[in-house]
Structures are given as structure tokens and as C-alpha cells.
Amino acid sequence: MLKVAIIPARGGSKRLPQKNILPLNGKPLIAWTIEAAIASQIFDHVFVSTDCPQIRDIAERYGAETPFLRPKELASDEATTEAVVQNMLQFLQNSGKKVDMVAILQPTSPLRDANHIKNAVRLYHEKQAKAIVSVCQLEHPYQYCNTLTADLSLENFIKAENLRRTQELPAYFRLNGAIYLLSSDVFDDFKALYRQGSFAYVMPKNISIDIDDQYDFELAQMMQKLNEKYL
């Protein structure tokens, strides 16, 4: 039974064109995730799923496998990560390969390194988990957030019971997109990620950048340099 990493990397990106191969501190963005996956020494195979020949060539240069280019229906904005992963798993099944654990590692989380992956896998085994999903603590208390009406009124914006010092409010966590570990129990139903048998792997906020636009990209560059200097 195989343990595989799947790195989904679509060629099209409207907010930040070609973001998956933009140079981040001397390497294409996707290279940071490929190298982390390989360096973890967890996986029998590290696959990149892409529709883009240029991404394929770069991925293979950094040691990943790209056994095929995605079909057009999985190259659009509407294509889900679940569909992309299942497409790769179907290919592996058709090739006679049996997989018992999948790691989904998004290339837009370049600050996640091999140790984070190893620690998440360790937790996966300790918990005998169906799934592990990485999270980080919310930057600001969710109790201080609300929607706004058209007239921008702040009436009841914050409930009276939440008007407390930040230190007195409970900690809340959000998905950070860096690591998803799936057992074969949830390959066909990603909704099961958030049911009994799934657990959170908590990561620091300074590692939890998920690049979506130019601002995120420049922030990731800066944070990567700061992390190398001070951690």
C-alpha cells in the first residue's frame, strides 16, 4: 500500500497569473512544496496534477512525477480539489497501484516544510485518524467580526457579552490550506474530513500564508526570509 503526495497546480490564475511557477526567493513557487514533500521521506510518490506543460516541466525538474496532464474539465475555476485528487487516484488505481494515504499539499503554502509534514503524519498515526487537516489560530477574535448593513450601521455589530478583553475570549482556529492527510476511508467523500475520526494539526500563524494574490506573494517572500533569520 502506497503513501502518495498530490500537489494540485492549475495553470490558470486570474488574481495572480502563473502564480504556481512565479519565482519565490530564487525558486518557482511550486518547488518549495515539492522539495518539502520529498525531504519528508514519507511518500512513495510525489505527484503534481496540472493542465500546464510549463508547470509539468518545472515539477519534474524538481523531482515530482506528472504522469499526465489534467483533462480540460479539471482545468477551470470550477474544478474542485476533490475532483482533481480523485482523478489522480483513479489513474493510480487503473495502473494497479493501491493507495492507503494521500497528502494534499497546495503549492500556495510555500512556508510549510518537511518537518511540518512529518509532524502531521506522526499525529495521523498517533490518532489512527481518518484525516488530518492543518489549521492555525485566528489572527483576530471572530466575535469582533460581523456583516454590515447597507447604511454601515454598527448597531449590534458586537454582542454585549463579547465586549471583553481579547485575552478573555476563547481561541478559535481556521483552516490554513497547508496540509490535508486522507486515509482511504475518505477518498470518495471529502465531507468526511470534518467528522469523527478527523483531527487538526495546529501550525503557527507565521507559517500559514496561503498565496492568492500579489500582496500574499510578497508577504510570503518577506515572511520566508524572516523565518529563516529568526527561527
C-alpha positions in Angstrom: 0.0 0.0 0.0 1.4 3.4 -1.0 1.6 6.7 0.6 1.4 9.5 -2.0 1.5 13.3 -2.1 -0.6 15.1 -4.6 0.2 18.7 -5.4 -2.6 20.4 -7.4 -1.3 23.1 -9.6 -3.6 24.6 -12.2 -2.0 26.8 -14.9 -4.7 29.5 -14.9 -4.9 32.0 -12.1 -6.8 35.2 -12.6 -5.7 37.1 -9.5 -2.0 36.3 -9.8 -1.2 34.9 -13.3 1.1 31.9 -13.4 1.4 32.1 -9.6 2.4 28.4 -9.2 5.7 29.0 -11.0 6.5 32.6 -10.1 10.0 32.9 -8.5 9.8 33.0 -4.7 13.2 33.7 -3.2 15.0 32.1 -6.0 12.8 29.1 -6.8 9.4 28.6 -8.6 6.6 28.7 -6.0 5.7 25.1 -6.6 9.3 23.9 -6.0 9.1 24.7 -2.3 6.2 22.3 -1.8 7.8 19.6 -4.0 11.0 19.8 -2.1 9.3 19.7 1.3 7.3 16.6 0.3 10.4 14.8 -1.0 12.5 15.8 2.0 9.9 14.5 4.5 10.8 10.9 3.2 7.2 10.0 3.9 5.9 9.3 0.4 6.4 6.6 -2.2 5.4 9.1 -4.9 5.1 12.9 -5.1 2.7 13.7 -7.9 1.8 17.1 -9.4 -1.6 17.4 -11.1 -1.6 20.1 -13.7 -3.0 21.1 -17.0 0.0 23.2 -17.9 3.1 21.8 -19.8 5.3 24.5 -18.3 4.3 23.6 -14.7 4.8 19.9 -15.6 8.4 20.6 -16.8 9.3 22.6 -13.7 7.7 20.0 -11.4 9.7 17.2 -13.0 12.9 19.2 -12.8 12.4 19.4 -9.0 11.7 15.7 -8.6 7.9 15.3 -8.8 6.1 13.0 -11.1 3.5 14.2 -13.6 2.1 11.1 -15.3 -0.5 13.0 -17.3 -1.9 16.5 -18.0 -5.3 17.2 -16.5 -8.3 17.0 -18.8 -9.9 20.3 -19.7 -12.9 19.8 -17.4 -10.4 19.8 -14.4 -8.6 22.9 -15.6 -11.3 25.5 -14.9 -12.0 27.8 -12.0 -14.9 25.5 -11.2 -12.8 22.3 -10.8 -12.7 21.2 -7.2 -9.6 19.9 -5.4 -11.7 16.8 -4.6 -12.3 16.1 -8.3 -8.6 16.6 -9.1 -7.5 14.3 -6.3 -10.0 11.6 -7.3 -8.8 11.9 -10.9 -5.2 11.1 -9.8 -6.4 8.3 -7.6 -8.4 6.8 -10.4 -5.3 6.9 -12.6 -3.3 5.1 -9.9 -6.0 2.5 -9.4 -6.1 1.9 -13.2 -2.3 1.4 -13.1 -2.6 -1.3 -10.4 -1.4 0.9 -7.6 -3.1 0.7 -4.2 -3.0 3.8 -2.0 -3.8 3.9 1.7 -2.8 7.5 2.5 -2.9 10.7 0.5 -1.4 14.1 1.4 -2.8 17.1 -0.5 -0.2 19.8 -0.4 -1.1 23.0 -2.1 1.7 24.9 -3.7 0.3 28.2 -2.4 1.5 27.3 1.1 5.3 27.5 0.5 6.3 28.1 4.1 5.2 24.6 5.2 8.3 22.5 5.3 9.3 18.8 5.6 9.1 18.8 9.4 5.5 20.1 9.4 4.6 17.3 7.0 6.4 14.7 9.2 4.7 16.0 12.4 1.3 15.9 10.7 1.9 12.3 9.6 3.0 11.4 13.1 -0.3 12.8 14.5 -2.2 10.9 11.8 -0.7 7.6 13.1 -1.0 8.5 16.8 -4.7 9.3 16.4 -5.3 6.5 14.0 -7.1 9.2 12.1 -9.3 9.1 9.1 -8.0 12.6 8.2 -5.6 15.3 9.5 -6.2 18.9 8.4 -3.8 21.8 9.2 -5.1 24.8 11.0 -3.8 28.0 12.7 -5.3 30.3 15.3 -7.4 33.1 14.1 -5.5 36.4 13.9 -8.4 38.3 15.5 -11.3 37.0 17.6 -14.2 36.0 15.4 -16.5 37.6 18.0 -15.3 41.0 16.7 -16.5 40.3 13.2 -19.9 40.7 11.6 -21.6 41.6 8.4 -22.5 45.2 7.6 -25.9 46.6 6.5 -26.2 48.9 3.5 -26.2 52.0 5.7 -23.0 50.8 7.6 -24.7 50.8 10.9 -22.8 49.2 13.8 -25.9 48.5 15.8 -25.5 45.1 17.4 -22.2 44.6 15.4 -20.7 43.1 18.5 -22.8 41.3 21.1 -22.6 42.7 24.6 -21.3 39.5 26.1 -18.3 39.7 23.7 -17.2 43.1 24.7 -14.3 41.7 26.7 -10.5 41.8 26.5 -9.1 39.7 23.8 -7.3 37.5 26.3 -10.6 36.6 27.9 -12.1 35.2 24.7 -11.6 31.6 23.7 -9.2 30.8 20.9 -10.6 30.0 17.5 -8.9 28.3 14.6 -9.2 28.3 10.8 -8.1 26.0 8.0 -4.7 27.2 6.6 -4.6 25.1 3.5 -1.1 23.7 4.0 -1.7 20.0 4.7 -4.5 17.6 4.2 -3.9 13.9 5.1 -6.5 11.4 4.0 -7.0 7.8 4.7 -8.7 5.5 2.2 -11.9 5.9 4.3 -12.4 9.4 3.0 -11.0 9.3 -0.6 -14.5 9.2 -2.0 -16.2 11.7 0.4 -14.3 14.9 1.3 -17.2 15.9 3.6 -15.9 13.2 5.9 -12.9 15.4 6.6 -14.8 17.2 9.3 -16.4 14.3 11.0 -15.5 11.9 13.8 -12.0 10.5 13.3 -10.6 13.7 11.8 -8.1 15.8 13.8 -6.5 19.2 13.5 -2.7 19.7 13.1 -2.1 23.2 14.6 0.5 25.3 12.8 2.0 28.7 13.7 0.5 31.8 12.1 3.8 32.8 10.6 3.9 29.7 8.5 0.2 29.8 7.5 0.3 32.0 4.4 -1.9 30.9 1.6 -1.0 32.8 -1.6 -4.0 34.1 -3.6 -2.8 37.5 -4.9 0.2 39.7 -5.3 0.0 41.0 -1.7 0.1 37.4 -0.4 3.0 36.6 -2.6 5.1 39.5 -1.4 4.2 38.8 2.2 5.3 35.2 1.7 8.6 36.3 0.4 9.2 38.5 3.4 8.0 36.0 5.9 10.1 33.3 4.5 13.2 35.5 4.9 12.2 36.5 8.4 11.6 32.8 9.4 15.0 31.8 8.1 16.6 34.6 10.0 14.9 34.3 13.4 13.7 30.7 13.7 
